[in-house]
Amino acid sequence: MSKNFYVTTPIYYVNGDPHVGSAYTTIACDVISRYKKTAGYDVYFLTGTDEHGQKVEEKAKEMGKTPQEWTDIMAPRFAELWKALNIENNDFIRTTEDRHKKAVAKIFKKVYDKGDIYKGSYEGKYCVSDETFVPDNQVIGENGCPHCGKELRIVKEESYFFRMSKYREALLKHIEENPNFILPEGRRNEVVSFIKDELYDLSISRNTFKWGIPLEIDPEHVIYVWFDALSNYLTAAGYLSDTEKFNKFWPADIHLVGKEIVRFHTIIWPIILMALELELPKKVYGHGWLVVDGDKMSKSKGNVIDPVALIDEFGADSIRYFLLREINLGLDGNFSREALIQRINADLANDLGNLLHRTLSMVNKFNGGLVKNTKVLEDVDTELIALAQNTVKQYQDSMDKMEISVAIRTVWNLISRSNKYIDLTGPWALAKDESKQ
């Protein structure tokens, strides 16, 4: 029986260019995907763009474009960046594609027919940036969004609601029985606390803007962005369109997301799946933010780092290495140009580059490219062999725990020891003595 593995990034908003933070998530997923391929898995790796919603509509208007024109300009920028970073994704989904719109319409109808969606009205505070309504008990300061800190708007409108509260106890039970469903542990504790505090029914439609998937039962309304966006994981897996593919890859093995959207992926998303009577994803992992001098990257602060410029200057492999080595996946990590240059010089050029250069140069210079006498083993040789074998095991253990930076450090320990091995054995001296060839 074949081993299958389905890994996803979040789908990225198209109201601005991709930045190094979204590159970090996608690179991490790519590394997980490659690791699973080497372990013999048939991997399906999904990424894409989230193209509906009020803030996309407003951004398009600001740029003098229709929303579709704007998304058609922006989505390829993400796809091109992933190509430049050597990302090997299997699929790139856009929520404006027909396959997705058809799937979302079917998903909505199934949940509606089950009686889990009802019409009502909403009056409250709304964050355009995060596309979410905010209960009064979660407002920070005078009128701030708890997720991004931006000012909230007062919204009053008719809406369709999803009966989230109906599934509250079932979700808590699932989280309790599956401790690896939400990782790291700190994120799980936050989510459990949030659900226990109070779980409201979710507004899943809007009628004050038009840029979204219209409801078949009420064309004046468009589907609220999270109900639309989260369903992309089902669309790409072939839900209601490709039964063989869906049975092969669902449930997803891991959704890797930034910590600011863990709540949506571990509350709204699993409850949608429960309403559809589908299996829940095996794991949602919330990674930390990439910060610049201790401050979260944001366009408003003007500290967003352009990954395209970094690739042009330093190369894709250097950027991939730095981000994964420097940042522990579950924690925030600091980005600085100085630290990047230091890693390139110390790790890639000096440690790895030096090891490869010395080894290949000496094999060619002294042995014509062949190592002939491999049976001679001294203690210094067996120690290095043992370390190499142990490195493979430690690397696998770390990768299975999603500890990518630890896995890299394990490999670098072998690289450092190999350089020391060359210093200890001195092949250049042995080559001069015919009896020690």
Secondary structure, DSSP 8 states (H G I E B T S, - for coil): ---EEEEE---EESSS---HHHHHHHHHHHHHHHHHHHTT-EEEEEEEEE--SHHHHHHHHHTTS-HHHHHHHHHHHHHHHHHHTT---SEEEETTSHHHHHHHHHHHHHHHHTT-EEEEEEEEEEETTTTEEE-GGG-BTTTB-TTT--B-EEEEEEEEEE-GGGGHHHHHHHHHH-TTSEESHHHHHHHHHHHHH----EE-EESS---S-EETTEEEEEE-HHHHHHTHHHHHHTTTT-HHHHHHH-S-SEEEEEGGGHHIIIIIHHHHHHHHT----S-EEEE--EEETTEE--TTTT----HHHHHHHH-HHHHHHHHHHHS-TTS-EEE-HHHHHHHIIIIIIIIIIHHHHHHHHHHHHHHTT---------HHHHHHHHHHHHHHHHHHHHHHTT-HHHHHHHHHHHHHHHHHHHHHH-HHHHHHSGGG-
